[in-house]
Amino acid sequence: MRLIDLFEDEGEQVAHNISPADMEVVYQALKDKGELDVADVVPLAQELADEFGGYSRNAGSARFVINRMHVIMHGMAPLGVTEHSAQQFFQPARPLIAFMAEKGYNPQEAINMAKDEARTRMTKRKKAEAVKVMAAYYKQIKPTLTPQQDKAVRAARDQIVQGLETGATPEDVFGQFA
């Protein structure tokens, strides 16, 4: 028996047949992987479509199921996904919700956790942007630093940039060294 699911993906409305067997293949591929980074989703979807035994749909369909199943398994969208783009993953089809509930997950609780996590998710910065944020914040707080704090901040420049690249706030990163 095939379940027909109509959904929006990447701005297009696409009809897919997602069978319980296809969901099982994706589930088996994900269950031991842990949290995914957004960069891991496309290659995994392509692998499922090309090589993994039993998946009968294309890579776009696999990407759809991977993202939504990841939300239910981990209570979060794949890492690196912004709050805005994560919104599309919070509306899995009823067959997927039923499938994951049968596997012992609480889909609605996981979706609610993922929505909360997306709201507070730090956005990673590129190094050049992190350096600019560091310089601007340093200029702002320099008059308030003691000579010892200023020396500690200057000595920790590389660590501060690394912390800012993760998406942490300047206050949190500088607070570790000042």
Steps between C-alpha positions, in 0.01 A plus 500: 500500500644839401421819686464807281623818656467850357744755638704806420875461466739775393206716390353240265192293562594140433304175531695205639412146586663429831453141602556358846790305345660827380454655844660191656803533271548865601445412866766228486743740331442769765464307824875454561619829349410740780440867429569598141652815362311657211799415277447129579140485377548531123775235473301263721187557291695434182648185652154375593366569152801352318638221710312414815291187455128541519449875452276540197480879462738774380752707699254790543251269665774356720607851605140580591467190720849535654441859614159432648603172660807670650269754669299221661805292599704783650256779580692731267557573134839401361779726625572798281137547401369847578181559697323618186593202283436256786131593502433276201620197700246548780205374298564133425227303328262293711643169373848606616362609838324164540812311388723680753242458779508125431879516545450646848550870429266778608477700177305799634733542798804472270357756257431743786857450629636558149302823465640626832853394405473675162399826670814497715741342252823687458587593145856413409720779366775487245843596630499845335164582659617369839807727482277801426268415790801459730649835395172688539430351842858553619481866396173531696631344824866612493442807720354276773785244504776501758854469361506134608167427329615679184817291493301177553257589219783583260676172584180303434428655160502166312276331757259795491474479121438124524227554759335764286512270197281250690232766528551588865435858607795737545397547864527127567829453316675808637369417848713186501820703467436847646 
